[in-house]
Amino acid sequence: MQLDIRKPIGWLFSLIGVLLILQGLLGSASLQGAFLGLNIDIAWGLVMAAFGAAMLLLRW
């Protein structure tokens, strides 16, 4: 059996990405990091979730 690190990394980044997206959507407006009208939590959550999904797809 070979060690494939893409599975745990994929799950980790997917979970953190989803949590960031939820924080951006449900967090209070005073705590949201807004830069030029862009919610940083949602943007990075999407990036991290996409990276996690890519890792899980590459493992498959």
N, C-alpha and C positions, 0 to 999 in steps of 0.2 A: 504494500500500500504506500502510495507516494503522498507527500504533504503538498497540498494545493492551498496556498494562502489567499487565493482570490475569493473563496467563499466567505470566510470570516470578515475579510476587509469589505467585501460587498455588502454584507449584512450590517456591519458597523456604520459605514458611510450612509447607507440607505436609512437606517434608524435615526442617525443624527440629523440627516437632511430633512426627514419628515418632522422631527421635533422642532427644528428651526423654522420650518414652514408654519407649523402650528403656533409657535411663539410669535411669528410675524403677523399672523392673522388674528390671534386672540389676545395678544399683549396690549397693554395700554398705549395710547398715542404718545404719552410723554416719554415712554421708555424705548420707543421704536427709533432705530437709527435711520433717519431720513437724509438722503443726500440727493439733491436735485429731484425731489419727489419720488425717489426710488427707495423702497423698503429693503434695507440691506439684509435683514433676516430672511425674507422670502427669496431674494435673489440668490444668496449663498446656500439656502436650503435646497433650492432647485438644482444648483450646481452639484452639491454633494449627493443628492438623491440620484441624479443622472450618472454620476461617477460610480456610485454603488450599484446601480442597475447595470452599468456597462461591465463591471467586474463580475457580477453574477451571470450575465450573458456570456462573457468570455469563458467562464468556468464550464458552462453547459456545452 
